[in-house]
């Protein structure tokens, strides 16, 4: 490989300087099945981003009377009922409350 122009690539540190030298010395090799490898990496990145999302929407069936009671209590406390349901789920998930079934 031809020498990379120093005016174009001004290394910020020793590591970058070593990378440029390795490129100039043809020390890099192509990845076999590059397209397939890129697809795997993109899929892994998408999965990671999905898992990083804070909230997930779910659909559950709730008894009408229970939902109405929660909505009434939420209205009285000035807190949205979804927030209360979310807090209950979080407390259960963290072991702060238990449910007898």
Phi, psi and omega per residue, in radians:
X1 nan 2.529 3.132
X2 -1.280 2.769 3.137
X3 -1.105 2.375 3.091
X4 -1.423 2.332 -3.099
X5 -1.105 2.209 3.129
X6 -1.123 -0.481 -3.141
X7 -1.238 -0.452 3.136
X8 -1.455 -0.783 -3.112
X9 -1.961 1.797 3.082
X10 -1.781 1.748 -3.085
X11 -0.981 2.413 3.105
X12 -1.470 -0.458 -3.129
X13 -2.655 3.138 -3.086
X14 -1.106 -0.673 -3.141
X15 -1.028 -0.811 3.131
X16 -1.131 -0.621 3.098
X17 -1.107 -0.733 3.096
X18 -1.130 -0.656 3.089
X19 -1.082 -0.774 3.133
X20 -1.093 -0.745 3.119
X21 -1.091 -0.721 -3.134
X22 -1.156 -0.602 3.055
X23 -1.153 -0.765 3.140
X24 -1.123 -0.513 -3.115
X25 -1.602 0.207 -3.138
X26 0.927 0.740 3.136
X27 -1.514 -0.094 -3.115
X28 -1.623 2.485 3.109
X29 -2.173 2.680 3.133
X30 -1.253 2.572 3.095
X31 -1.448 2.205 3.079
X32 -1.107 2.547 -3.141
X33 0.926 0.834 -3.037
X34 -0.990 -0.731 -3.109
X35 -1.087 -0.756 3.138
X36 -1.137 -0.715 3.124
X37 -1.117 -0.712 3.114
X38 -1.110 -0.745 3.120
X39 -1.057 -0.716 3.117
X40 -1.109 -0.746 -3.119
X41 -1.179 -0.717 3.110
X42 -1.106 -0.742 3.116
X43 -1.086 -0.722 3.118
X44 -1.134 -0.698 3.120
X45 -1.135 -0.748 3.116
X46 -1.087 -0.752 3.121
X47 -1.054 -0.764 3.134
X48 -1.087 -0.764 3.126
X49 -1.100 -0.684 3.104
X50 -1.092 -0.729 -3.136
X51 -1.214 -0.434 -3.116
X52 -1.388 -0.294 3.129
X53 -1.030 2.370 -3.062
X54 -1.190 -0.840 -3.034
X55 -1.975 2.587 3.030
X56 -2.178 2.449 3.039
X57 -1.500 2.368 3.068
X58 -2.299 2.785 3.065
X59 -2.080 2.182 3.103
X60 -2.304 2.696 3.038
X61 -1.658 2.265 -3.127
X62 -2.244 2.410 3.083
X63 -1.002 2.340 -3.102
X64 -0.948 -0.741 -3.113
X65 -1.140 -0.711 3.128
X66 -1.114 -0.785 3.141
X67 -1.099 -0.759 3.137
X68 -1.075 -0.738 3.125
X69 -1.091 -0.783 3.115
X70 -1.103 -0.744 3.132
X71 -1.105 -0.707 3.120
X72 -1.125 -0.763 3.122
X73 -1.153 -0.650 3.118
X74 -1.129 -0.761 3.126
X75 -1.071 -0.746 -3.134
X76 -1.145 -0.558 -3.108
X77 -1.608 -0.182 3.131
X78 1.369 0.340 3.136
X79 -2.002 2.365 3.102
X80 -1.015 2.460 -3.063
X81 -1.124 -0.545 3.100
X82 -1.121 -0.616 3.117
X83 -1.131 -0.718 3.119
X84 -1.133 -0.793 3.123
X85 -1.076 -0.741 3.096
X86 -1.077 -0.707 3.121
X87 -1.139 -0.687 3.100
X88 -1.105 -0.763 3.120
X89 -1.096 -0.780 3.136
X90 -1.065 -0.761 3.139
X91 -1.118 -0.697 3.093
X92 -1.145 -0.774 -3.133
X93 -1.069 -0.600 -3.123
X94 -1.556 0.081 3.088
X95 1.325 0.267 -3.134
X96 -1.411 -0.424 3.070
X97 -2.333 2.696 3.078
X98 -2.135 2.791 -3.139
X99 -2.175 2.236 3.062
X100 -1.603 2.150 3.127
X101 -1.884 nan nan
